[in-house]
Amino acid sequence: MIAENMKPRVAGNSVIRQMFEEGKKMAQVVGPENVYDFSLGNPNVPAPRAVSDAIVDILQNEDPIRVHGYMSNAGFEETRQAIAEDLNRRYGTAYRAENVIMSAGAGSALNVALKTILDPGDEVIVFAPYFVEYKNYIGNFYAETVEVAPRPDGSFLPDMEGLRKAVTEKTKAIIVNTPNNPTGVVYPETVIRQLAEILAEESERIGHPIYLISDEPYRELVYGDAEVPHIPDYYDNTIICYSYSKSLSLPGERIGYVLVPDATDDSQEFITAATIANRIIGIVNAPSLIQLAITRCLDAKADIAFYEKNGRTLYDGLTEAGYDCLEPRGAFYLWVKSPDEDENEFVGRLKEEHILVTPGSAFAGPGYIRISYCVAYDTIVNSLPGFRRVAEKYSLRTR
């Protein structure tokens, strides 16, 4: 018999993963070249050559006992120091190795941060639409997820008045994600400043800090003139949760970190608690080999131009067919308004064309769909006739 708190999670198992598995079955019937799977954010750009070169060199030339052994729960000192120095070069900060705790990707980093601050019954605010797993992560520690609805202007930037109304004495944190999954929106500096001002005021009002947890797996994936502000510059109680899954195309390697700046309230106690949390949630430490490899690859980057080309081709193709799309500024997702009142019906019609997308309701964003365009360029080009046929069924006006 499974735990009661797992039963609703089983019933609501990730729609994204379900679509991905459905795509594999569909490919067996019609051939993989005839299935256009936009369900999963699985990078289609290979990792930079520097990563594989580093791994080979480490395996051939370094002490295997050290390479494959335990280290501090916070990670290798040299890796954490290298990351701190890389951040300092980029943002003019003064981080040290102890500010960095290596984690098994951003998902693990978020769980470490939440484990460190949450007691049962606490509340964490999220801005809808949001990454589907946030609610599960928060629920891991018997806390409550408080959703702030999108702004009515269709920008999908955070609703500041909604944030103020959502804060209670039980509020321990908010989670922000920019560039955003699922919308592709990048929060400008003006928005970050507003968030910081409101959180400072509300923290004083309720008598304890509200942590801003910044989930940043897409930080390097921005296009055009979009920029991602370094949020700790604007708000002291910011915790960064980062992953190399997208910037180095390493999702399966599960490597990232938690950054706890010195300005964080009781930062030394927070760092100690987060390091212990890394151990007791079952991670123990981030994988050793990939820690050592990324130490040598912090200047390397995946091919961002590939994603930008994919996003532009898809956005232009769908808007020309009459779809209402949010222009992507970052990450690799296109957020599309459903032409059907029931977006699941729209998803079903696309499925008839062997096009797999994720309904917006999976992200608390009903009425939309998410298209993950981190796929082969040919997949996008070859899917457009199917998108156009569905547009014609809805009598959308071509541009």
Residue pairs with C-beta under 8 A, 6 or more apart in sequence:
2 10
5 139
9 136
9 139
14 132
14 133
14 362
15 132
15 358
15 359
15 362
16 39
16 40
16 132
16 358
16 362
17 40
19 37
19 39
19 40
19 356
19 357
19 358
20 37
20 39
20 40
20 356
22 356
23 35
23 37
23 39
23 356
26 35
26 354
26 356
27 34
27 35
30 354
33 382
34 354
35 354
35 356
36 353
36 354
36 355
36 356
36 375
36 379
36 382
36 383
36 386
37 356
37 375
37 379
38 355
38 356
38 357
38 358
38 371
38 372
38 373
38 375
38 379
38 383
39 356
39 357
39 358
39 372
40 372
41 181
41 246
41 251
41 332
41 333
41 372
41 374
42 251
42 372
42 374
43 245
43 246
43 249
43 251
43 302
43 332
43 374
44 306
44 374
44 375
44 376
45 249
45 302
45 303
45 306
45 307
45 374
46 249
47 248
47 249
47 250
47 302
48 248
48 249
48 297
48 300
48 301
48 302
50 296
50 297
50 300
51 248
51 250
51 293
51 294
51 297
51 300
54 292
54 293
54 294
54 295
54 296
54 297
55 289
55 290
55 293
58 67
58 289
58 292
58 293
59 67
59 289
62 292
67 288
67 289
67 292
68 288
68 289
69 288
70 284
70 285
70 288
71 285
71 288
71 291
72 275
72 285
73 275
73 276
73 278
73 279
73 284
73 285
74 80
74 98
74 100
74 101
74 102
74 275
74 278
74 285
75 100
75 101
75 102
75 257
75 285
75 286
75 291
76 102
76 288
76 291
76 292
76 295
77 97
78 292
78 295
79 102
79 291
79 292
79 294
79 295
80 97
80 98
80 100
80 101
80 102
80 257
81 96
81 97
82 295
82 298
83 100
83 257
83 298
84 95
84 96
84 97
84 99
84 100
86 298
86 299
87 93
87 95
87 259
88 94
88 95
90 230
91 230
91 233
93 230
93 232
93 261
94 262
95 259
95 261
98 271
99 259
99 260
99 261
99 262
99 267
99 271
100 257
100 258
100 259
101 109
101 112
101 257
101 258
101 259
101 260
101 271
101 274
101 275
101 278
102 255
102 256
102 257
102 278
102 285
102 286
102 291
103 109
103 112
103 241
103 255
103 256
103 257
103 258
103 278
103 283
103 286
104 254
104 255
104 256
104 283
104 286
104 287
105 217
105 243
105 245
105 251
105 254
105 255
105 256
106 215
106 216
106 217
106 241
106 242
106 243
106 245
106 256
107 133
107 137
107 243
108 254
108 256
108 278
108 281
108 283
108 286
109 241
109 242
109 243
109 256
109 257
109 258
110 134
110 137
110 175
110 213
110 215
110 241
111 137
111 140
111 277
111 281
112 241
112 258
112 274
112 277
112 278
112 281
112 283
113 173
113 211
113 213
113 239
113 241
113 258
113 274
114 124
114 137
114 138
114 140
114 141
114 143
114 173
114 213
115 140
115 141
115 274
115 277
115 280
115 281
116 270
116 273
116 274
116 277
117 172
117 173
117 211
118 124
118 138
118 141
118 142
118 143
118 172
118 173
119 141
119 143
119 172
120 141
120 142
120 143
121 142
121 143
121 144
121 170
122 141
122 143
122 144
122 170
122 171
122 172
123 143
123 144
123 145
123 146
123 168
123 170
123 171
123 172
124 134
124 138
124 143
124 144
124 145
124 146
124 171
124 172
124 173
124 174
124 175
124 213
125 146
125 147
125 148
125 163
125 166
125 167
125 171
125 173
125 174
125 175
126 134
126 135
126 145
126 146
126 147
126 148
126 174
126 175
127 147
127 148
127 150
127 158
127 159
127 163
127 174
127 176
128 147
128 148
128 149
128 150
128 363
128 364
128 365
129 150
129 156
129 182
129 183
129 335
129 360
129 363
129 364
129 365
129 368
130 147
130 175
130 177
130 363
130 364
131 177
131 181
131 182
131 215
131 363
132 362
132 363
134 145
134 175
135 145
138 144
138 145
139 145
143 172
144 170
146 166
146 171
147 364
148 158
148 159
148 162
148 163
148 166
149 159
149 162
150 156
150 159
150 365
151 157
151 158
151 159
151 162
154 326
155 185
156 180
156 183
156 185
156 326
156 335
157 185
157 187
157 191
158 176
158 187
158 191
158 195
160 194
160 195
160 198
163 174
163 195
163 198
164 198
164 202
167 202
167 205
167 206
167 210
168 206
169 206
169 207
171 202
171 206
171 210
172 210
172 211
173 210
173 211
173 212
173 213
174 195
174 199
174 210
174 211
174 212
174 213
175 213
175 214
175 215
176 187
176 195
176 212
176 213
176 214
176 215
176 231
177 214
177 215
177 216
177 218
178 185
178 186
178 187
178 214
178 216
178 218
178 228
178 330
179 185
179 186
179 218
179 219
179 221
179 222
179 226
179 228
179 329
179 330
179 331
180 186
180 187
180 218
180 330
180 331
180 333
181 217
181 218
181 331
181 333
181 363
182 333
182 335
182 358
182 360
182 363
182 365
182 370
183 326
183 333
183 335
183 365
184 311
184 326
184 327
184 328
184 329
184 330
184 331
184 332
184 333
184 334
184 335
185 326
185 329
185 330
185 335
186 222
186 226
186 227
186 228
186 329
186 330
187 228
187 229
188 227
188 229
189 227
189 229
189 234
192 229
192 231
192 234
192 235
193 234
195 212
195 234
195 235
196 212
196 231
196 234
196 235
199 210
199 212
199 235
199 237
200 235
202 210
203 209
203 210
203 237
209 237
209 265
210 237
211 237
211 238
211 239
211 264
212 231
212 235
212 237
212 238
212 239
213 238
213 239
213 241
214 231
214 238
214 239
214 240
214 241
215 241
216 228
216 240
216 241
216 242
216 243
217 242
217 243
217 245
217 246
217 247
217 256
218 246
218 330
218 331
218 332
219 228
219 242
219 247
220 246
220 247
220 301
220 302
220 304
221 246
221 247
221 304
221 307
221 330
221 331
221 332
222 228
222 304
222 329
222 330
223 304
223 307
223 308
223 311
223 328
223 329
223 330
224 329
226 329
226 330
228 330
231 238
231 240
232 238
232 240
232 259
232 261
232 263
236 261
236 263
236 264
236 265
237 263
237 264
237 265
238 261
238 264
239 258
239 259
239 260
239 264
240 257
240 258
240 259
241 256
241 257
241 258
241 259
242 256
242 257
242 258
242 259
243 255
243 256
244 250
244 253
244 255
244 256
244 294
245 251
245 253
245 254
245 255
245 256
246 302
246 331
246 332
247 301
247 302
248 294
248 297
248 300
248 301
248 302
249 302
250 290
250 294
253 287
253 290
254 286
254 287
254 290
255 286
255 287
255 290
255 291
255 294
256 286
257 286
258 274
258 278
260 267
260 270
260 271
260 274
261 267
264 270
278 284
278 285
279 285
306 377
307 332
307 373
307 374
309 377
310 332
310 373
310 374
310 375
310 377
310 380
311 328
311 332
311 334
311 373
313 377
313 380
313 381
314 334
314 371
314 373
314 380
315 325
315 327
315 328
315 334
317 380
317 384
317 387
318 325
318 334
318 336
318 384
318 387
319 325
319 399
320 398
320 399
321 384
321 387
321 388
321 391
321 396
321 398
321 399
322 339
322 391
322 394
322 396
322 397
322 398
322 399
323 336
323 337
323 339
323 387
323 391
323 396
324 336
324 337
324 339
325 334
325 335
325 336
325 337
326 334
326 335
326 336
328 334
328 335
328 373
332 372
332 373
332 374
333 370
333 371
333 372
333 373
334 370
334 371
334 373
335 360
335 365
335 368
335 369
335 370
336 357
336 368
336 369
336 370
336 371
337 367
337 368
338 346
338 360
338 367
338 368
338 369
339 346
339 391
339 394
339 396
340 346
340 349
340 394
341 367
343 359
343 360
343 361
343 366
343 367
343 368
343 369
344 359
344 361
346 369
346 390
346 394
347 357
347 358
347 359
347 369
349 390
349 393
350 356
350 357
350 369
350 386
350 387
350 390
353 383
353 386
353 387
353 389
353 390
354 386
355 383
355 386
355 387
355 390
357 369
357 370
357 371
358 369
358 370
358 372
359 366
359 369
360 366
360 367
360 368
360 369
360 370
362 370
363 370
373 380
391 398
